[in-house]
Amino acid sequence: MRTADELRDIVEAYLGSLAFAPELGALEDSLRYSLESGGKRVRPLLCLAVAEANGAALEEALPAAAALELVHTFSLVHDDLPALDDDDERRGRPSAHVAFGEGVALLAGDALVAEAFRLALTYERAEVARHLVAATLGMIGGQYRDITGDTGDLEELHRLKTGRLFVAAVQIGLDVAGAAERERAPWIAFGEDVGLLFQVVDDLLDGDGYAERLGTDATRALADQVAERASSRLDELVCDTTALRELLDALTFRTG
């Protein structure tokens, strides 16, 4: 089994080598700008680690892992637009709409999600594409709740907006590995915990969401509780979970 850092390097190399549809022409520049602007690659890393732990070759899982990152990047490009979060900076440099204009950023986001589905459809079986589409729709539904102020059920909002793509990363890793349905429950539960942990820690760092509603101390306690539960899920699995534990620790103790 490879370490989390090794998997991240593999993801970066694969993303850099992606060939986009020639019809996009010069729009490709804006896709690559957003895709190569950094980030921890948590979702594709999670997918690869799950696939490898279940016996799949990384070469089999890389298109699916990249598709997850393309969907995530699409969501960031659109989230930054003036009509949504109106953020002029992303990861220390101008957001796509500032660098290329709103219209180009909108089209770049559209192209990223279309390219993601194209990658997912390279698999013979439909599960990878089906899980990716379902997660994308859930993420969009969560974002709709957020921008319309429907935040009463914070847990459900974040389960959709953030958690669905984390669960999909696990499901898709299992899909690629051909894992039996009867073996999936502890893996899916782990994905749900990782998604919740990511959001809770994110809220702690930003001072909103759970931190605003529960207070800093209670939110930190919630993060610790979820991290411990996720770790116990890994204890139940009879396989090498080294990379997944490294990823879990990185999410638990991240500072940015």
WOFENMO-V142028 format. One record per backbone hydrogen bond with DSSP energy under -1.0 kcal/mol. NH is the residue of the N-H (numbers start at 0). CO is the residue of the C=O. If there is no record, write none. Layout:
NH,CO + NH,CO
//
This chain:
6,2 + 7,3 + 8,4 + 9,5 + 10,6 + 11,7 + 12,8 + 13,9 + 14,10 + 15,11 + 23,20 + 24,21 + 26,23 + 27,24 + 28,25 + 30,26 + 31,27 + 32,28 + 33,29 + 34,30 + 35,31 + 36,33 + 44,40 + 45,41 + 46,42 + 47,43 + 48,44 + 49,45 + 50,46 + 51,47 + 52,48 + 53,49 + 54,51 + 55,50 + 60,56 + 61,57 + 64,60 + 65,61 + 66,62 + 67,63 + 68,64 + 69,65 + 70,66 + 71,67 + 72,68 + 73,69 + 74,70 + 75,71 + 76,72 + 77,73 + 78,74 + 79,75 + 80,77 + 83,80 + 84,78 + 85,80 + 86,79 + 89,92 + 92,89 + 94,87 + 98,94 + 99,95 + 104,100 + 105,101 + 106,102 + 107,103 + 108,104 + 109,105 + 110,106 + 111,107 + 112,108 + 113,109 + 114,110 + 115,111 + 116,112 + 117,113 + 118,114 + 119,115 + 120,116 + 121,118 + 122,119 + 129,125 + 130,126 + 131,127 + 132,128 + 133,129 + 134,130 + 135,131 + 136,132 + 137,133 + 138,134 + 139,135 + 140,136 + 141,137 + 142,138 + 143,139 + 144,140 + 145,141 + 146,142 + 147,143 + 148,145 + 149,144 + 150,148 + 153,151 + 156,152 + 157,153 + 158,154 + 159,155 + 160,156 + 161,157 + 162,157 + 163,158 + 166,162 + 167,163 + 168,164 + 169,165 + 170,166 + 171,167 + 172,168 + 173,169 + 174,170 + 175,171 + 176,172 + 178,173 + 182,179 + 183,180 + 187,183 + 188,184 + 189,185 + 190,186 + 191,187 + 192,188 + 193,189 + 194,190 + 195,191 + 196,192 + 197,193 + 198,194 + 199,195 + 200,196 + 201,197 + 202,198 + 203,199 + 204,200 + 205,201 + 206,202 + 207,202 + 210,207 + 212,208 + 213,209 + 214,210 + 218,214 + 219,215 + 220,216 + 221,217 + 222,218 + 223,219 + 224,220 + 225,221 + 226,222 + 227,223 + 228,224 + 229,225 + 230,226 + 231,227 + 232,228 + 233,229 + 234,230 + 236,233 + 238,236 + 244,240 + 245,241 + 246,242 + 247,243 + 248,244 + 249,245 + 250,246 + 251,247 + 252,248
//
